């Protein structure tokens, strides 16, 4: 039955309202991401030219710790604060989160801390979205949509993956459910955020998945290859779980060892410097997309034969977990790309398959397991590497998601559909509650 005229007009009005909410968020988030990415390149280059700066990592960490302690007002909760505010609006997202996380992340990278960039872009996007929501005096439901738009725009802009950014914002809130009520706003926000970032002249890393085929086919139904991909998916899921659990446990350990929060980064910095000199390599400092001068391991290099060692993934796990757990700022996602791609490189060698293919699988699948976002990560594989291996991307991401269990880097995620049998009692609980063994803080079920 075709829609009547009034229904069609109402749909158009709703579409325009969503676009009106999403556009200013996207432009601000995309511009903020552009500023951040440009600044990140500058401080990374400065660190590479002055490697002695790593000795000042404790000083930089304490400075950031005191900055958050005096001015943060909850900003130190990072992405989890955004997720909590979308589920159950409370104290709000402070506008100061954007400049604080920008400065904190740049300080981390200037002195060599092992961290990422997604957390910074997402938090800036969410903080700016919350600021606009207060300025526009929007309703609670529209404020929730604007926060999701901020997440989508920040994620899509920082990685140059607009479709992934939109799906990520809908998928990351509740494990096993996608928030389709935000479909149009987050898509608009992610597309415009990415376009805005590009308009400022920011260019993203291009990854080349060059895998030769003797017969010219794409081997979509090669059962042996798909079996190897599934096995690697198990490893990626366990790797993502290891990273998440290690980071959370270290965070508790730092809190016990150093009760005064601003001083915890100093202890983390000392441990990072100790690992640096014990290992004798600077490859695991910083972002990790490209290797530092004289370095041999990076995300880009992992796509080449011989571009990673068998334990590169483990070293990056340790460096990043210590950095973030002790209180340094940044994101987890780019380090997860490093961990996944180098683990995939090692698995490809063991399974006698192309290193580039398994590096690409690890790049997206380990993140899928750690963030509980298999759909977004499958689409990310297609956006970054092309659709040639779309089926393989899906198999790796879905298997990784299942085997990562009820763990993850975002403890505010709610469980909508539990993984595995006999876990129905977890429905509606956050990962934080599952880890603590306590009951849900609210009887309200996660949004459908």
VENJOBEL-V275129 format. One record per run of one state. SS is the DSSP state (helix for helix, strand for strand, loop for the rest). FROM is the first residue (numbers start at 1). TO is the last residue. If there is no record, write none. Layout:
# VENJOBEL-V275129
SS_FROM_TO / SS_FROM_TO
This chain:
# VENJOBEL-V275129
loop_1_4 / helix_5_49 / loop_50_50 / helix_51_71 / loop_72_74 / helix_75_77 / loop_78_78 / helix_79_87 / loop_88_95 / helix_96_110 / loop_111_117 / helix_118_136 / loop_137_139 / helix_140_159 / loop_160_161 / helix_162_171 / loop_172_173 / strand_174_175 / loop_176_179 / helix_180_199 / loop_200_222 / helix_223_257 / loop_258_260 / helix_261_279 / loop_280_300 / helix_301_303 / loop_304_311 / helix_312_325 / loop_326_332 / helix_333_350 / loop_351_354 / helix_355_371 / loop_372_373 / helix_374_385 / loop_386_389 / helix_390_403 / loop_404_413 / strand_414_415 / loop_416_423 / helix_424_426 / loop_427_429 / strand_430_430 / helix_431_436 / loop_437_448
